Amino acid sequence: MTGARVLALAICLTLQCAIPMREARAGDDGQTGNASLRSMHYALPAQALADALDAFGRMTRILIVAHTPMLTGRMSGPVNGDYSAQEALKLLLADTGLQATFSGADEVVIEPSPVTQVSSPDTTTPLAINASAVDGVMTGGDYRAYVAMIQTRLTEALCLTPLARPGNYRLVAQLRIDDAGAVVRSKLIESTGMRQRDAAIGQTLGKLVFDSPPPPGFPEPVTILLRPPGGGVDTDCSQFGG
């Protein structure tokens, strides 16, 4: 990763990052459209910000990517009434020093507001979602090096698999890694939109063997979020000969 280019692949080490919101989608009632613009009724009291975002994600079925330590100690604003998801998030994050950036119609990254980034540069979490800013990466230990290695090996494996090569699809999947560094279980949380590609990704993930076993205390399962390139996000397959 060089210059302003950032990887489209993010890794989450806690369930809060992606899975509760994605599993809720399995019971979709058929509604379509931009989830960020659809209006609905909210009755969310002021509470711990992490709990408020979790409740918001379950209600709206919007995937939320957030750096857990950044949420610690912050309280949400109350949200009562009929609002779009964008409006509700502004109220929920009022006076927290954080803002919501929609990276897709139903995908949000929580990050420090510009003022917060200037006044507290050490706490910024860029939209790039670098390994150092991935949810849970500092929970119970410093797992940045291991997460970066997973990110590299996953990107390489996907780039070298024609049907799984990163492109205009989004992937949310889970991995479990054994004491030898091998993936012993993989699960696609939702389809990428093509059955053959889903199968190719499943086979690719299932064959992965990482450079080393997980460090002590490493939280599992590991959640993978692959976003389509765009908006400054890119996956460079050329470095792997793909």
Buried (B, 14 or more C-beta within 10 A) or exposed (E): BEEEEBBBBBBBBBBBBBBBBBBBBEEEEEEEEEBBEBEEEBEBEEBBBBBBBBBBBEBBBBBBBBBBBBBEEBEBBBBEEEBBBBBBBBBBBEEBBBBBEBBBEBBBBBBBBEEBBEEEEEBBBBBBBBBBBBBBBBBEEEBBEBBBBBBBBBBBBBBBBEBBBBBEBBBBBBBBBEEEBBBEEBBBBBEBEEEEBBEBBBEBBEEBEBEEBBEEEBBEBBBBBBBBBEEEBBBBBEEEEB
